[in-house]
Every structure is written in structure tokens, then in C-alpha cells.
Amino acid sequence: MVRINLDRRVILFSVSIVAVLFLALYNTCMLSAESKEDEITVTISIAGDKEIEKFGRKVFVTGIWNWINISFDKEVSEVNLSLYKGDTPPLTRDKRSFYAWRYSNGWEAVTVYDGNEYIDKDNCKKIGSKFCFRVTTEDFLENSSENWTLKVKYDNEEKNISILMEKPMGGLAVTGGITVRVEPFQIVTAYGEHYFTTINSGNVPMLIDVSYYALNDSITTSNTNVILLPGEELHYSVEIKTREWKPGIIKIGGVITGVIPDDIIPIFNVSQATVRLDTAFSFPWDDLITIIVGHSDYELHEIEKEGKLTFQCKKEVEIYSDEEKNITSYLCGEGNVSLSIQSENLSILGLWLDGNKTNKHSNITIQLDPSKESKVDIKVKVSEGAKSAKLIYILERGEELYTYHTNFIVKEKPKETKPVEKENILPKILIGIGIIISLTYIIVTYLRGRKR
């Protein structure tokens, strides 16, 4: 009976081992089959490694060179590529419906239309088990896109990939702008705040250049002559060699140009363009750069354009309730202007024009010089108990009046608190220690005397 049970256990154990081995073999076969399906990688790009994908399909752009890169995880001796309209190869084949190429000890075209092979043999390359086909088609699409199929055949196997065939489309957008701040009548190298941006909204790479309507020789722009790939954007900053500008606002417009690089446009017939698309796109922009010529932390007011009259003043100033403070403003331009000063919750203690004190506070005639600024200094003190105050400038030019303000934020000086002098307690500690030692000595001496 024991022997029968033992035999049964041996049989069950053997069956279990066989089942485990079978499952392991099955899984190995399945994994091998799965890896076989995934052993090929296909990318389509025009420049670099950037692919364009739309609606889950890879995009191939007609009329320009495209890279079709196929990578295998094993050695492959021959690769056949075919591009065709729809989901199945057409029976009637022409340059609007079917293209094919092959690698077998060299690159060659399978289809030839009007003597054109549509493959750049000199630049195609094989790197190990990676095959890089540089191919193109005619720019034949009437609509913007069509659904096509890319078939890759290798070692009696094939892979079909749904692609979107698109006609070449150029698209360039510009956003943002740059502000440059410069002190008046100074020659420096100034750098802009923020940046402007170009966006390639088409499907072809573009070489970007920027030119300006004015000061073109004085402006250096970053990221020019850089390839902008489809869907990408570039930021541009500027460096400006300034001149001795008088106060005012200078608007610099320009033209941003995107050019399709020559090396991605096939040339088969000099008399007939391969691409029906314009190869250059210009984007005019009126205010790419705004140069503000004025003092830092001052508001600049252009009363008359082209710098004929400008006024600069502080927008806001902090002042202590018992403080006397000098407030400076600047005028520049041509001709005469009349200045009047008024105040709210302020006492005007003095007024100086270009360092010369005047007792007048209203209808002060100032002769302007476009080659320099006129400086107005006003000494003020806040009225007692006031929490806010205002200095008012009234400019009169011809029959026009212009009013500007400097607002004051009144603050109380923090009360001075005398630092608490810390008592030096070290002498007391030493005295205490001395007393303790003396008492200890007395007690010990007394106790010894009693024992005797």
C-alpha cells in the first residue's frame, strides 16, 4: 500500500514538472513571437530626429527630402520600402499614388518617374542594423493631406505603417516684445528685458533671421540663423549699442524671415521647381523692441512725440512725518514750457531750477534745450498729522495743460529703544563661592575640634 502511494506521488511530481516545463516553453515562444513583432523601429523626419505626428499617424511631407529610418535588433541584408496611397497598393501606379526604394548591397529606386528616382543615394546611410533612407516625392497634393501607407519588407517579413502625406506648408508666428531701458545722453551696451518668440506653425524646417527698420547695425539678436523645426519655438534677446539719446520712447520695428533650407529641397529639373511652395516667409512686426530713454525708477511722460517734450517724475515716494526731503523731476525738449507746482498736505520749503533757487511756485517759464535735461528740485515736508500727501506738477505748452503727480506715503520713525545693559554678575558669583568655601572650612574645623 505504501509502495502504491509512493508511485502515485512520483507520477504526480513528474506530471507537474512536465506541465511547468511546457508552460515555460510556451511563454518563451510567446515572448519570442512578441519580440519579433517589436524588433523593428521606424521614424520619419526632415531634419534631426524630430518626427511630426498627427491623428496618430507619422507625417511625410511631399516635395522635400524626408528621412525614413528603420532600426532592427538583428542583421538584415535587404530592405524594401514602398509608399502608396490608401491601405492597399494600387493596381495603376504613378507619382500620385506609389513610390518604392530598396537597399541590397547599395541604394536604388524601384519606381522611376520621368527619369527621377526620388532618392538621395549619396546621403543615404547604413549604420549597423539601422537603415537611413533619404527620399522624397513630387509635390503633387491638391488638398492639404492624404492617408497613405508605408510598407517595410525585410527577410520575408513586412510591417505596414499608416502615415499622413502632407503638402509642404510654411507657417511663422511671432509673440512678445523686448523693452530696453537706457539713461539719457549715455553711450552704453544695453540689454533687453523679456524676449520675443518665433513659432514654426508649418511642417517644414525654417532658417530664421531678424532685421530691423532702424538701428540694424547697432542691434545684436540671439538665435538668428538657427533652424526652427516644425512645432518648435525660439526665444530672442537683444544687445544694443546705444547713442546719446535724449529722453523719450523709441519704437523699433523689424522683419522676421523664415527660409526653407536649400539642402532639404530636391533639384531634379532646374527649369521646374520641385516644391510649389514659396521658400521664404516674411513676418513684419511694428514694435519688436521698445527703447525707454529715461531715469531708473522714474515715470516717463512723452507730452509731444519724437522727444519734443518729455517730463519725468517719481510716481511714489516714502517720507517720514518729520522729514525734509528733496524731490527731483526732469524736463527735456525744444522751446519753452511753463511749470506750476501745487501740493496737498505738503509744505514746499524750496524750489531750484538747474541748481538756481527760485521763489516762484507757479507760471515758471523754462527754456528747454534738446541736448540736455532741465532739473527741478523741490524740498518738501509733510503737514503735521497727515497720513498721505501729493505733489502736483502742472505743465503748460501753448494752450494745452498737462498734470502729473508724485504721491507720498507717510511713515512714522520707529521709536528708539535704549538697549538694556546687562548686569555683570560674575563678581557676585565669585563672592558667593568664597562665602560657601569659608563656611565649609569653618564647619569642618568645628567638627574636628569636637571629636578631639
BAPAGU-646849 format. One record per residue (C-alpha): residue in one letter; chain; x, y, z. Coordinates in steps of 0.05 Angstrom, whole numbers. Layout:
BEGIN
{node 'a','A',{X,Y,Z}},
...
This chain:
BEGIN
{node 'm','A',{0,0,0}},
{node 'v','A',{57,47,16}},
{node 'r','A',{91,30,-49}},
{node 'i','A',{27,47,-89}},
{node 'n','A',{22,115,-54}},
{node 'l','A',{95,128,-68}},
{node 'd','A',{88,111,-141}},
{node 'r','A',{28,158,-146}},
{node 'r','A',{69,214,-115}},
{node 'v','A',{125,202,-165}},
{node 'i','A',{76,204,-223}},
{node 'l','A',{43,268,-198}},
{node 'f','A',{110,301,-187}},
{node 's','A',{133,281,-257}},
{node 'v','A',{68,308,-288}},
{node 's','A',{78,373,-250}},
{node 'i','A',{149,381,-276}},
{node 'v','A',{126,367,-347}},
{node 'a','A',{70,419,-340}},
{node 'v','A',{118,472,-313}},
{node 'l','A',{167,459,-369}},
{node 'f','A',{110,463,-421}},
{node 'l','A',{86,529,-393}},
{node 'a','A',{157,557,-392}},
{node 'l','A',{168,534,-464}},
{node 'y','A',{100,564,-485}},
{node 'n','A',{116,631,-452}},
{node 't','A',{184,632,-484}},
{node 'c','A',{153,621,-552}},
{node 'm','A',{101,675,-540}},
{node 'l','A',{154,724,-517}},
{node 's','A',{195,707,-578}},
{node 'a','A',{135,720,-622}},
{node 'e','A',{121,786,-587}},
{node 's','A',{193,808,-593}},
{node 'k','A',{190,790,-666}},
{node 'e','A',{134,839,-675}},
{node 'd','A',{172,894,-639}},
{node 'e','A',{241,882,-669}},
{node 'i','A',{233,940,-719}},
{node 't','A',{230,1014,-704}},
{node 'v','A',{211,1065,-759}},
{node 't','A',{217,1141,-755}},
{node 'i','A',{203,1195,-806}},
{node 's','A',{235,1263,-800}},
{node 'i','A',{260,1320,-843}},
{node 'a','A',{317,1349,-802}},
{node 'g','A',{345,1320,-738}},
{node 'd','A',{306,1266,-701}},
{node 'k','A',{241,1306,-693}},
{node 'e','A',{180,1269,-720}},
{node 'i','A',{114,1302,-737}},
{node 'e','A',{53,1262,-717}},
{node 'k','A',{-20,1280,-729}},
{node 'f','A',{-82,1239,-714}},
{node 'g','A',{-39,1181,-692}},
{node 'r','A',{-2,1178,-759}},
{node 'k','A',{70,1195,-777}},
{node 'v','A',{75,1253,-827}},
{node 'f','A',{113,1251,-892}},
{node 'v','A',{119,1319,-927}},
{node 't','A',{117,1317,-1003}},
{node 'g','A',{166,1353,-1048}},
{node 'i','A',{224,1356,-998}},
{node 'w','A',{275,1307,-971}},
{node 'n','A',{249,1263,-914}},
{node 'w','A',{289,1213,-873}},
{node 'i','A',{257,1144,-865}},
{node 'n','A',{299,1109,-812}},
{node 'i','A',{289,1034,-798}},
{node 's','A',{325,1002,-740}},
{node 'f','A',{328,926,-729}},
{node 'd','A',{352,886,-670}},
{node 'k','A',{385,836,-717}},
{node 'e','A',{426,836,-780}},
{node 'v','A',{384,847,-843}},
{node 's','A',{413,842,-912}},
{node 'e','A',{358,873,-954}},
{node 'v','A',{304,925,-940}},
{node 'n','A',{248,945,-987}},
{node 'l','A',{206,1008,-976}},
{node 's','A',{142,1027,-1011}},
{node 'l','A',{96,1087,-1002}},
{node 'y','A',{27,1082,-1031}},
{node 'k','A',{-40,1117,-1027}},
{node 'g','A',{-93,1085,-984}},
{node 'd','A',{-89,1019,-947}},
{node 't','A',{-71,972,-1005}},
{node 'p','A',{-22,980,-1062}},
{node 'p','A',{-57,1009,-1124}},
{node 'l','A',{-61,969,-1188}},
{node 't','A',{-46,1031,-1231}},
{node 'r','A',{17,1064,-1204}},
{node 'd','A',{42,1135,-1217}},
{node 'k','A',{76,1191,-1179}},
{node 'r','A',{9,1209,-1146}},
{node 's','A',{-2,1140,-1117}},
{node 'f','A',{62,1097,-1110}},
{node 'y','A',{137,1102,-1094}},
{node 'a','A',{187,1047,-1077}},
{node 'w','A',{261,1040,-1060}},
{node 'r','A',{308,985,-1038}},
{node 'y','A',{373,971,-1003}},
{node 's','A',{411,909,-1025}},
{node 'n','A',{487,919,-1025}},
{node 'g','A',{470,991,-1045}},
{node 'w','A',{413,1041,-1051}},
{node 'e','A',{367,1040,-1111}},
{node 'a','A',{299,1064,-1135}},
{node 'v','A',{246,1013,-1153}},
{node 't','A',{200,1065,-1185}},
{node 'v','A',{225,1119,-1232}},
{node 'y','A',{180,1174,-1260}},
{node 'd','A',{205,1220,-1316}},
{node 'g','A',{275,1196,-1302}},
{node 'n','A',{272,1216,-1228}},
{node 'e','A',{287,1164,-1175}},
{node 'y','A',{267,1208,-1114}},
{node 'i','A',{324,1180,-1071}},
{node 'd','A',{387,1216,-1047}},
{node 'k','A',{436,1158,-1055}},
{node 'd','A',{497,1199,-1035}},
{node 'n','A',{468,1215,-966}},
{node 'c','A',{431,1151,-950}},
{node 'k','A',{469,1111,-899}},
{node 'k','A',{471,1044,-863}},
{node 'i','A',{496,1044,-791}},
{node 'g','A',{499,973,-764}},
{node 's','A',{428,947,-767}},
{node 'k','A',{399,1017,-779}},
{node 'f','A',{379,1037,-850}},
{node 'c','A',{370,1111,-864}},
{node 'f','A',{333,1125,-930}},
{node 'r','A',{333,1198,-954}},
{node 'v','A',{275,1200,-1002}},
{node 't','A',{223,1247,-1030}},
{node 't','A',{162,1251,-1075}},
{node 'e','A',{133,1301,-1123}},
{node 'd','A',{95,1359,-1092}},
{node 'f','A',{31,1331,-1121}},
{node 'l','A',{-23,1341,-1068}},
{node 'e','A',{-80,1387,-1085}},
{node 'n','A',{-111,1381,-1015}},
{node 's','A',{-71,1392,-952}},
{node 's','A',{-63,1317,-936}},
{node 'e','A',{-80,1245,-956}},
{node 'n','A',{-77,1179,-920}},
{node 'w','A',{-21,1134,-945}},
{node 't','A',{15,1071,-922}},
{node 'l','A',{89,1058,-912}},
{node 'k','A',{107,984,-922}},
{node 'v','A',{174,957,-898}},
{node 'k','A',{194,888,-924}},
{node 'y','A',{255,851,-898}},
{node 'd','A',{276,777,-896}},
{node 'n','A',{208,753,-920}},
{node 'e','A',{173,794,-866}},
{node 'e','A',{137,861,-872}},
{node 'k','A',{109,917,-829}},
{node 'n','A',{55,966,-850}},
{node 'i','A',{51,1036,-820}},
{node 's','A',{-5,1085,-831}},
{node 'i','A',{22,1154,-850}},
{node 'l','A',{-5,1222,-868}},
{node 'm','A',{22,1250,-933}},
{node 'e','A',{22,1327,-927}},
{node 'k','A',{37,1381,-976}},
{node 'p','A',{92,1428,-952}},
{node 'm','A',{63,1485,-911}},
{node 'g','A',{103,1544,-884}},
{node 'g','A',{78,1579,-821}},
{node 'l','A',{111,1630,-777}},
{node 'a','A',{82,1666,-717}},
{node 'v','A',{113,1719,-672}},
{node 't','A',{94,1736,-600}},
{node 'g','A',{121,1782,-545}},
{node 'g','A',{168,1840,-549}},
{node 'i','A',{231,1869,-516}},
{node 't','A',{237,1930,-472}},
{node 'v','A',{305,1964,-464}},
{node 'r','A',{317,2018,-411}},
{node 'v','A',{372,2069,-422}},
{node 'e','A',{395,2130,-382}},
{node 'p','A',{391,2195,-423}},
{node 'f','A',{452,2220,-461}},
{node 'q','A',{495,2159,-446}},
{node 'i','A',{532,2112,-493}},
{node 'v','A',{529,2041,-464}},
{node 't','A',{515,1970,-483}},
{node 'a','A',{442,1957,-462}},
{node 'y','A',{406,1891,-454}},
{node 'g','A',{332,1880,-463}},
{node 'e','A',{281,1857,-413}},
{node 'h','A',{239,1796,-433}},
{node 'y','A',{243,1769,-505}},
{node 'f','A',{203,1758,-568}},
{node 't','A',{187,1689,-594}},
{node 't','A',{181,1656,-663}},
{node 'i','A',{138,1595,-672}},
{node 'n','A',{142,1547,-731}},
{node 's','A',{68,1531,-744}},
{node 'g','A',{81,1496,-810}},
{node 'n','A',{110,1428,-827}},
{node 'v','A',{178,1447,-857}},
{node 'p','A',{241,1469,-821}},
{node 'm','A',{259,1543,-829}},
{node 'l','A',{323,1583,-821}},
{node 'i','A',{304,1645,-780}},
{node 'd','A',{334,1714,-790}},
{node 'v','A',{315,1782,-759}},
{node 's','A',{327,1850,-789}},
{node 'y','A',{305,1919,-763}},
{node 'y','A',{279,1981,-796}},
{node 'a','A',{324,2025,-754}},
{node 'l','A',{389,2015,-715}},
{node 'n','A',{401,1949,-752}},
{node 'd','A',{477,1957,-745}},
{node 's','A',{471,1972,-670}},
{node 'i','A',{429,1912,-651}},
{node 't','A',{454,1842,-639}},
{node 't','A',{400,1789,-635}},
{node 's','A',{408,1719,-605}},
{node 'n','A',{388,1655,-640}},
{node 't','A',{390,1682,-711}},
{node 'n','A',{409,1635,-768}},
{node 'v','A',{383,1577,-726}},
{node 'i','A',{340,1522,-756}},
{node 'l','A',{270,1523,-727}},
{node 'l','A',{236,1455,-733}},
{node 'p','A',{161,1445,-742}},
{node 'g','A',{123,1455,-677}},
{node 'e','A',{182,1487,-642}},
{node 'e','A',{194,1558,-617}},
{node 'l','A',{254,1602,-606}},
{node 'h','A',{265,1659,-557}},
{node 'y','A',{305,1721,-577}},
{node 's','A',{341,1771,-534}},
{node 'v','A',{378,1833,-557}},
{node 'e','A',{440,1874,-542}},
{node 'i','A',{441,1947,-565}},
{node 'k','A',{499,1995,-573}},
{node 't','A',{464,2060,-552}},
{node 'r','A',{475,2131,-574}},
{node 'e','A',{469,2196,-536}},
{node 'w','A',{394,2194,-538}},
{node 'k','A',{351,2247,-505}},
{node 'p','A',{292,2224,-462}},
{node 'g','A',{235,2192,-499}},
{node 'i','A',{207,2126,-525}},
{node 'i','A',{237,2095,-587}},
{node 'k','A',{198,2040,-623}},
{node 'i','A',{239,1993,-666}},
{node 'g','A',{202,1951,-717}},
{node 'g','A',{230,1895,-758}},
{node 'v','A',{221,1836,-804}},
{node 'i','A',{228,1764,-782}},
{node 't','A',{243,1719,-841}},
{node 'g','A',{238,1643,-845}},
{node 'v','A',{273,1609,-903}},
{node 'i','A',{267,1535,-921}},
{node 'p','A',{339,1509,-922}},
{node 'd','A',{365,1494,-991}},
{node 'd','A',{392,1426,-971}},
{node 'i','A',{322,1397,-959}},
{node 'i','A',{295,1417,-1028}},
{node 'p','A',{309,1366,-1083}},
{node 'i','A',{333,1391,-1150}},
{node 'f','A',{314,1345,-1207}},
{node 'n','A',{300,1395,-1262}},
{node 'v','A',{328,1465,-1259}},
{node 's','A',{272,1492,-1304}},
{node 'q','A',{217,1463,-1260}},
{node 'a','A',{213,1474,-1185}},
{node 't','A',{206,1412,-1143}},
{node 'v','A',{167,1449,-1089}},
{node 'r','A',{108,1494,-1108}},
{node 'l','A',{114,1529,-1041}},
{node 'd','A',{148,1597,-1031}},
{node 't','A',{213,1581,-996}},
{node 'a','A',{216,1646,-955}},
{node 'f','A',{165,1676,-907}},
{node 's','A',{169,1747,-880}},
{node 'f','A',{134,1770,-818}},
{node 'p','A',{134,1846,-805}},
{node 'w','A',{128,1868,-733}},
{node 'd','A',{120,1942,-715}},
{node 'd','A',{146,1941,-643}},
{node 'l','A',{195,1885,-634}},
{node 'i','A',{237,1930,-588}},
{node 't','A',{215,1988,-545}},
{node 'i','A',{272,2032,-520}},
{node 'i','A',{254,2075,-460}},
{node 'v','A',{305,2131,-452}},
{node 'g','A',{295,2156,-381}},
{node 'h','A',{319,2154,-309}},
{node 's','A',{312,2090,-270}},
{node 'd','A',{251,2087,-224}},
{node 'y','A',{220,2149,-257}},
{node 'e','A',{156,2153,-297}},
{node 'l','A',{169,2179,-367}},
{node 'h','A',{115,2221,-399}},
{node 'e','A',{120,2238,-473}},
{node 'i','A',{80,2301,-479}},
{node 'e','A',{99,2310,-551}},
{node 'k','A',{126,2253,-593}},
{node 'e','A',{195,2248,-622}},
{node 'g','A',{223,2276,-558}},
{node 'k','A',{199,2347,-569}},
{node 'l','A',{177,2350,-496}},
{node 't','A',{185,2298,-441}},
{node 'f','A',{174,2301,-366}},
{node 'q','A',{199,2251,-314}},
{node 'c','A',{177,2247,-242}},
{node 'k','A',{173,2197,-185}},
{node 'k','A',{106,2162,-181}},
{node 'e','A',{111,2146,-107}},
{node 'v','A',{157,2166,-51}},
{node 'e','A',{162,2145,22}},
{node 'i','A',{173,2201,73}},
{node 'y','A',{176,2205,150}},
{node 's','A',{127,2251,184}},
{node 'd','A',{182,2298,209}},
{node 'e','A',{229,2292,149}},
{node 'e','A',{250,2345,100}},
{node 'k','A',{261,2312,32}},
{node 'n','A',{285,2334,-37}},
{node 'i','A',{243,2311,-96}},
{node 't','A',{274,2315,-166}},
{node 's','A',{239,2316,-234}},
{node 'y','A',{266,2327,-305}},
{node 'l','A',{244,2365,-367}},
{node 'c','A',{273,2359,-436}},
{node 'g','A',{254,2382,-506}},
{node 'e','A',{252,2442,-551}},
{node 'g','A',{222,2511,-539}},
{node 'n','A',{190,2539,-476}},
{node 'v','A',{145,2507,-424}},
{node 's','A',{110,2537,-363}},
{node 'l','A',{113,2498,-297}},
{node 's','A',{69,2507,-235}},
{node 'i','A',{76,2467,-170}},
{node 'q','A',{18,2453,-123}},
{node 's','A',{15,2409,-62}},
{node 'e','A',{-33,2371,-16}},
{node 'n','A',{-13,2361,57}},
{node 'l','A',{57,2385,40}},
{node 's','A',{97,2447,56}},
{node 'i','A',{143,2469,-1}},
{node 'l','A',{207,2492,32}},
{node 'g','A',{246,2510,-31}},
{node 'l','A',{249,2502,-107}},
{node 'w','A',{310,2501,-151}},
{node 'l','A',{317,2501,-228}},
{node 'd','A',{383,2471,-250}},
{node 'g','A',{411,2488,-182}},
{node 'n','A',{386,2560,-181}},
{node 'k','A',{335,2575,-127}},
{node 't','A',{270,2610,-146}},
{node 'n','A',{216,2638,-101}},
{node 'k','A',{162,2626,-152}},
{node 'h','A',{118,2564,-148}},
{node 's','A',{73,2578,-208}},
{node 'n','A',{79,2600,-280}},
{node 'i','A',{154,2588,-282}},
{node 't','A',{179,2594,-353}},
{node 'i','A',{233,2544,-371}},
{node 'q','A',{274,2549,-435}},
{node 'l','A',{286,2478,-458}},
{node 'd','A',{349,2452,-492}},
{node 'p','A',{343,2387,-531}},
{node 's','A',{415,2369,-517}},
{node 'k','A',{407,2367,-442}},
{node 'e','A',{356,2359,-386}},
{node 's','A',{327,2414,-342}},
{node 'k','A',{328,2392,-269}},
{node 'v','A',{274,2413,-220}},
{node 'd','A',{288,2402,-145}},
{node 'i','A',{234,2413,-93}},
{node 'k','A',{245,2408,-18}},
{node 'v','A',{182,2387,19}},
{node 'k','A',{157,2369,89}},
{node 'v','A',{92,2333,106}},
{node 's','A',{39,2373,143}},
{node 'e','A',{31,2353,216}},
{node 'g','A',{-16,2294,226}},
{node 'a','A',{-22,2278,151}},
{node 'k','A',{-22,2204,131}},
{node 's','A',{-13,2217,57}},
{node 'a','A',{8,2275,13}},
{node 'k','A',{15,2295,-60}},
{node 'l','A',{60,2339,-103}},
{node 'i','A',{25,2364,-166}},
{node 'y','A',{62,2387,-229}},
{node 'i','A',{23,2428,-280}},
{node 'l','A',{57,2439,-347}},
{node 'e','A',{30,2489,-398}},
{node 'r','A',{50,2485,-470}},
{node 'g','A',{14,2532,-517}},
{node 'e','A',{-59,2524,-499}},
{node 'e','A',{-51,2453,-471}},
{node 'l','A',{-46,2436,-397}},
{node 'y','A',{-14,2371,-371}},
{node 't','A',{-19,2349,-299}},
{node 'y','A',{24,2296,-263}},
{node 'h','A',{32,2274,-191}},
{node 't','A',{81,2247,-141}},
{node 'n','A',{45,2211,-84}},
{node 'f','A',{76,2207,-14}},
{node 'i','A',{69,2150,35}},
{node 'v','A',{77,2179,105}},
{node 'k','A',{114,2135,155}},
{node 'e','A',{129,2144,229}},
{node 'k','A',{200,2136,251}},
{node 'p','A',{207,2076,297}},
{node 'k','A',{217,2096,370}},
{node 'e','A',{288,2090,394}},
{node 't','A',{293,2039,450}},
{node 'k','A',{354,2042,495}},
{node 'p','A',{388,1975,499}},
{node 'v','A',{382,1944,568}},
{node 'e','A',{450,1940,600}},
{node 'k','A',{463,1871,626}},
{node 'e','A',{489,1869,697}},
{node 'n','A',{556,1836,706}},
{node 'i','A',{541,1782,758}},
{node 'l','A',{609,1749,756}},
{node 'p','A',{636,1786,818}},
{node 'k','A',{574,1766,857}},
{node 'i','A',{584,1693,836}},
{node 'l','A',{656,1695,858}},
{node 'i','A',{637,1726,925}},
{node 'g','A',{583,1673,935}},
{node 'i','A',{633,1618,920}},
{node 'g','A',{682,1649,970}},
{node 'i','A',{629,1651,1025}},
{node 'i','A',{610,1578,1013}},
{node 'i','A',{683,1557,1017}},
{node 's','A',{693,1597,1082}},
{node 'l','A',{631,1568,1115}},
{node 't','A',{651,1498,1094}},
{node 'y','A',{720,1508,1124}},
{node 'i','A',{691,1534,1190}},
{node 'i','A',{642,1476,1197}},
{node 'v','A',{695,1424,1181}},
{node 't','A',{743,1456,1232}},
{node 'y','A',{689,1458,1285}},
{node 'l','A',{670,1385,1275}},
{node 'r','A',{743,1362,1281}},
{node 'g','A',{750,1402,1346}},
{node 'r','A',{690,1367,1377}},
{node 'k','A',{718,1299,1360}},
{node 'r','A',{781,1313,1399}},
